[in-house]
Amino acid sequence: MKAKALQQGVSPAETLRVLEEAVKLPEGRKGKPKKSGYGLLALYGPGPSEEEIDEDRREMFRGFVPDIP
């Protein structure tokens, strides 16, 4: 990008100013606060236990590979 700007006769300082202007938010406006994903699936209740997950995996992959203890 720097080489292309210099090719067109634009200084690096001017390029930086234009880029800063392009990403700047309007005056008096701040970015919307991000909402945390923590607890996003809480309405579905507690997740499965490790034992339940292991059993489900064994059931899903039964027949694909030999059982490994």
C-alpha positions, 0 to 999 in steps of 0.5 A: 500500500505504501509503494502504491501511495508513493507511486501516486505521489501521496506521502505516507503521512497523508496516507495515514491521515486518510486511513484514520479518517476512514475508520473514525467514528462520527463525533459524539458517537461511541462504538456499541458495547459488545455483549458477552457470550457468557451464559448464552446457552444457559436457557437450555440448562446444564450441559452434559457430564464428561461421562455422558459425552464419552458414552455418546462418542462411543455410541456415535463412532461404534463400528468406525474404529475398534473400541479403545479402552 
